[in-house]
Amino acid sequence: MGHAGMAATVVRYLRSVGAPTVAGGVEALPRPELRAVGDDERAPLDPGEFRRVLGHFATGVTVITAPGTGSEGSGAGSEGPAGFACQSFSSLSLDPPLVAFMVARTSTTWPRIARAGVFCVNVLGADQGELCRGFAVSGADKFAGVPHEPSPVSGSPRLTGAPAWIDCTVHTVHTGGDHLIVVGRVDALGTSAYETGPLLFHRGRFGGLAD
């Protein structure tokens, strides 16, 4: 069954159970109103305990990069490439190809990525812990001494030695508490010749896979 046939089947089912539909599709639900969470609505959770428990979930580690604007020495408004270490990354959809990452609202790097409208996900290998630490700091020139080349579509820095990379356009941005959920549409992706295991983050420390 093709995409059109599957869509028609879904619409027929929704009509049979009384779900609202419009011509050619299903009527979208209204967007919820965004508002701040009141103090009386907050769960009685200690932030330190929250981090400790969630730290038991091991994740891979990435560096999200975006191209600079203008060129060096071109005057006001020009800035170099942007990047930050990110463990909150995930694949999201196969059709269309989408990925997602989460970034703190207080991030000083995110506005630069947002202005670029594109980004590259650099999946780090087991021997790139120090590189990750360099991109986790704030206020320094994170790309100093870091070899990289432009990704093929967005021109975002593709870090040398990263086992895999995913070149994206910003698709949508959603709110998620004190973070933003950034969805990117994949324009190009690939792997490198560096055959290493993944860099993992678990309970506040970097590690790798044991044989």
RADABEL-V271869 format. One line per field, one symbol per residue. psi: psi as a letter, one per 20 degrees, with the letter a starting at -180 (. if undefined). Layout:
# RADABEL-V271869
psi: ???
This chain:
# RADABEL-V271869
psi: prggggggggggghhhjjqprrpiappqqqpqpprqpqhiipqmpphghgggghiioprrprppqqqrpbqpjjaqiqqaqqqqppimqqqgqhnroqrqqpqqhipihghhgghhjrrpoopqrhjkghgghhiirqirnhjpjoprrpqhghjqpoppiphqqopqppgrpqqmcjrqoppqpphqrrrainnrrqpqppljqqaapq.
